[in-house]
């Protein structure tokens, strides 16, 4: 807003040029006579200057009323100039000025001339073409108006400058307060950056410890995975051996069944021998004394049959016990085989979990490494922020100094 006011005042002052004081005076051609000049001065009392111009309206000279009347007041002047060309009584070298010439510039030019020429009128042209005439009085009046306008302008400018200085003072105070606030915030940020840097160092140490622990855990997981893998292989081998043993027990059970069948046949044979012994005893008894020897043999046969039958019963009992025991062992080993199979599956699942743990540990290690790099970047950023804060404090000090100088200069103005 202040700049617009200054521009408005400057533009108003720049319009004070010579075209503003040009009077639309009379013009005559050089072929006119002195009598025509007399008629114009007589009929138009307010005309003091007549411009002599050619057919293109370019000034050739200037006739002033005072000079003309002074010339005509001499003896025989009327008879001498009345019918003669007016060029004899004009000023052939008048002062000519362009219309866009500033009034102060032309005033300085007029004052630079000799005193006898200062009272003469002058011609105002525009690009060499007649525009009007003016007298020194017109110039003095315009100069006075220009001086008045300049005084008014200077007064307004002074008022504007006072307002600007007031605004500068207010702005300087605001800048000073802002600089103090900025310095306070910079100091606070510096302290926070320092604390953050300390925390980053601690976090850095913790991350290093965590990385070492993660690597150690990864190695332990890998060792456990290898151990579980070997254990799984051992369990699978044991399952194979148990299955082979079960097959052997099945074969033994089948053999026991075969032995039982043989024992049943032998039992039948023993029973037949017993029957044969009984029949032999009966026959020996019927034979009397001739059959006594045969009776002894028959008794021995019956005893042998009885012993054989008892032995077969014991063997059969043992075989049945063996079959039952073998069957129980088969069932128990089948159960153990199933349990081992389930254990193998679970161990395999555990192995898969350890593999996943290993992958997770590697991923975690990579993430921790990325975090470590990120913390390094944050640490570098914190260091940069600290340097920036230091530079900001230096700038604040310079700003304080500049504001103080500006305040001092404003007070002097």
Phi, psi and omega in degrees: 000319179294322179295321178296320178297317180297318180295323179295317180295318180296320181292324178294324180288326183290344180280351182283076179244176188293335181294341181286344181247009181289129177259137179284081181276179179282150173233141177231155177274156182295348180276349179291160183256172178295331178297324179294325177295318179300317181298317182294315179295329180285318184280333183238094185291338182273357179271123178248342183225138175233126181268134174262120185227158179276189183294339178264012177065033175264129185298137176245333181187180184219134177248125180256140181303312184298316179293321181295314180295323178295321180291319183285345180281351179283157181300140177062011182293321183297314180293331183283321188250352189299317183251008181264162182302142183290348179296342180286338183248005181267159173276108185285349179232062180287165177278118182245135183225143177287149186294332183271009178285129178298143182301316180299324181294314181291325177300316178299322179294318180295317181292341180279348180279173179288161187296327181293336182267351186290336183271357183280149175284178182211163183253138178251126182237162175232108185058038177085354181260138183303132177243321181175182178234165178205154180254165175303327178297318177300320180294319179296316180297317179295322178296320178297315179298321179295318179296319178298315179297321179296319178297316178297318180297316180296322178297314179295319178296320179298318178296317179296318179296321177298317178296319179296317179298322177296316178295321178299318179298314179297315180296322179298318178297318178296318179297320180297314178297317178298321179294320178297316178298317179298319179295319178298315179296323178295318177297316178298316179296324178297315179297316180296320178297322179296315178296318179297322179296318177297316178296323178295322178297316178297316179298324178298315178297317180296321179294321177298315178298318179296322177296316179297317179296320179296318177297319179295316178297321179297319178295318178296318178298319179296318178297317179297320180297317178295318179298315180295322178298315178295319178297320178298317178297319178296318180295319178298320177295318178297319177300320178296317179295319179297318178298320176297318179297319178300319177299318178298318179297322176299319178296318178296322178296319178295318178298319178299321177298318178296319178298320178300319179296317179296320180295323177297319178297317180295326176296318177298318180296319179297321179294319179295321178296319178298315178298319179297321179295319179297314180297322179295322178295319179297315180294323179293323179294321179291331182281347178077224183294335181287340183256008181295317179297319179292331178293322178297317179296320181296321178297318180295323178295319180293319177299316179299320179295320180294315178298317180298319181296317178297317179297319179296322178296316178297315179298319180297319178297316179296320179296318178297319178297318179297318180298316179297315180298316179298319180296317178297318178297320179298314180297316180297316181290328175296317177298316179297322178296318178297317179298317178296324177297315177297319178298320179299317179297316180295318178297322177296319176297319178298321178298319177296319178298319178296324176298316178296320177299321179297316178297317179297320179297318178296318178297316179298322178298316179296318179295320178296322177296318176298319178297321178296318177296318179298318178297325177296317177297318179297321178296317177297319179297320178297319178297318178296318178298321179297316177297320179297319179298318178298317178296322179297319177298319177298318179297320178298319178297316177297319179297318176302315181296316180295320179296320178297316178297318180296319178297318180295316180295321178297320179295323179293322179292000000 
